[in-house]
Amino acid sequence: MSESTIIQNDKKHVWHHLTQHKAFESSDPLVVSKGKGMYVTDTKGDEYLDATSGGVWTVNLGYGRDEMVDTISNQLSKIPYFAGSVGNEPAAKYAKELTSIMPGLDRVYYSNSGSEANEKGYKMVRQIAHFQNEGKKHKIIYRDRDYHGTTIGAMSSSGQIQRTKQYGPFAPGFVEMPNCCCYRCPFGKKYGECNIECAHALEDVIKKEGADNVGSVVLESITAGGGVITPVPEYFPIIESICRKYDVLLHIDEVVCGLGRTGKWFGYQNYDVQPDIVTTAKGLAAGYAAISVTVTTDKVFEAFKEDSSNPDSYFRDISTFGGCTAGPAAALETLNIIKRDKLLENVNTVGNYLKSKLHELEEKHQIIGEVRGKGLFCGVELVKDRQTREPVDETVAMSIVGHCLKNKVMIGRTNRCFEHNNNVLLFSPAFICTKNEVDLIVEAVDNALEVN
Ligand SMILES: Cc1ncc(COP(=O)(O)O)c(C=O)c1O
């Protein structure tokens, strides 16, 4: 098919995600056709350096990995699918390997998207409430600026007002707590002079709702699309101790940070905390197959076995595509490649380099208010004025991303999350990124900032 036919078919029939299509009446959409390493090529033959791992933190091993393709192909020729009510070989192997890098967590429930993995976590909490508390301990607390997915249930637990706008009414039983962004402290405090109010706020919310009614709190380890918000070291230990005090399960959403992005296997492993439920997806199989997991402690799992005489006392849930064998086969290969090629080390080394180069930009460009992040996961917050910290308009971030794209470098940005805080540039190159590629990424941003 010719390039123009592909584009015409796309323009006529494909509904792009997160996209206002009016623009395509006067311009062509970007249509990718192949990729190798850190680079993708579009149907016009233009090559782009991808600092986003496929737009949304997913292609963590880079493009064109034949070993991934071979692994998946071998698995598919053995058996592609059977419903998850029975076992399969890659699912069993991967569950063992995955839990071996998640001390304290023992059980893996497979599904096929981050939203779905979170929904499973919520359903587990709701059902445990029925087993143990006559359905009372069913409320789920989530945090402002966090995102947990696109389904109505996941949106009901998402603190991004622009993402949820116009999609209500939402599911009841979800309650918001404040975010933990120091740069824009919701309590107007400064780190070092505060009592980590953002973490203690959880206790206030639990007390307000009644501890008898609260089943879990769901938090991103590092808020991703909400602006790469890294909590202070004290944050998670305080959260965990409040959860233990009130018998509230701690559910950590690792859909973005899971499996290496921050330089540790999981984002939460950067902090001194032990979750009860962990969900992850996106980069788990590096974008070569769709897979997500809800990983729990034995204690959570055992709650579903306690009353075997009751016909309702098991997890009555299924995910059709959670039974695809390509997912765990590809995820296992991803884990093995990360270990074999020492990619966590690379994420740390090159991630530190990326951060230091972004700090150099901060010295040069007044528009940069803050650089933050961990590993190959960085955010650059743009402001009109460093003193007042007034955010730049979303159009400024859009224009910088657009300028980089014209220069064949793809970077990300907070995309329609909050009315006034869509001002963070996002950087999440694949784990194979070199310092040389970081230089090219940062140079493109430097040029874009010069003209904006
Ligand atoms: C932290 C977080 N959780 C959950 C999701 C939802 O994942 P999915 O799009 O695979 O449903 C996302 C997607 O961006 C995310 O960033």
The ligand as an SDF file (V2000), in Angstrom:
LIG
                    3D

 16 16  0  0  0  0  0  0  0  0999 V2000
   -0.2680    5.2210   36.3840 C   0  0  0  0  0  0  0  0  0  0  0  0
   -1.1880    4.6370   35.3630 C   0  0  0  0  0  0  0  0  0  0  0  0
   -2.0680    3.6980   35.7490 N   0  0  0  0  0  0  0  0  0  0  0  0
   -2.9150    3.1190   34.8840 C   0  0  0  0  0  0  0  0  0  0  0  0
   -2.9170    3.4800   33.5530 C   0  0  0  0  0  0  0  0  0  0  0  0
   -3.8800    2.8280   32.6070 C   0  0  0  0  0  0  0  0  0  0  0  0
   -3.2220    1.9230   31.7980 O   0  0  0  0  0  0  0  0  0  0  0  0
   -3.8910    1.4270   30.4280 P   0  0  0  0  0  0  0  0  0  0  0  0
   -3.8820    2.5830   29.4800 O   0  0  0  0  0  0  0  0  0  0  0  0
   -3.0050    0.2880   30.0000 O   0  0  0  0  0  0  0  0  0  0  0  0
   -5.2590    0.9810   30.7460 O   0  0  0  0  0  0  0  0  0  0  0  0
   -2.0000    4.4460   33.0960 C   0  0  0  0  0  0  0  0  0  0  0  0
   -1.9750    4.8420   31.6790 C   0  0  0  0  0  0  0  0  0  0  0  0
   -1.3980    5.8220   31.2750 O   0  0  0  0  0  0  0  0  0  0  0  0
   -1.1240    5.0550   34.0270 C   0  0  0  0  0  0  0  0  0  0  0  0
   -0.2720    6.0070   33.6590 O   0  0  0  0  0  0  0  0  0  0  0  0
  1  2  1  0
  2  3  1  0
  2 15  2  0
  3  4  2  0
  4  5  1  0
  5  6  1  0
  5 12  2  0
  6  7  1  0
  7  8  1  0
  8  9  2  0
  8 10  1  0
  8 11  1  0
 12 13  1  0
 12 15  1  0
 13 14  2  0
 15 16  1  0
M  END
$$$$
